[in-house]
């Protein structure tokens, strides 16, 4: 018999090192437009805790886990806290990280 295949939960991915949200620059209105992120709406933010180890955000009514791309954007969700998310955006070949407040 074959061994079952399990999906790797987002928290177990190698690139999910803790992100210092306070160190991230706030994404300005102008940068949101420049990076194509002006349509992001944060509906629900659920940081990781002992019961739910995978942080997630509901963005534009779609569930996005840390480490996943935000649908319809070039941004990857890298952190979730109660009042903001952290994103990483590929901007001209370099990775830029920002904090987007609720």
C-alpha positions, 0 to 999 in steps of 0.5 A: 500500500502507498503511504498517504501524501500530506500537504505541508502546512504553511507554518512548516515551510522553510521560508516562514521565519518570524517577521518583526512587524515593527521593523517593516515600513508602512506601505504608503498610499502612493506605494500601494498604487505603484505596486498594484496593491491599492485594491487590498481589503483586509477582512479578517486577521487571525495571528497564529496561536496555540490552537491555530499554528498557521496565521492567516488573513482573509483578504478581499474575501479570500483566505490567505495563509502566511507564505502564500501569494495574495490572489490578484497581486504580486505580494506574498503574505509574510506575517499577520498580527491583530492590526496589520499584515506583512507583505513581501513584493517583488519590485524590479527584481528586489524583494521589498517588505511592508506593513499594511495596517487594517 
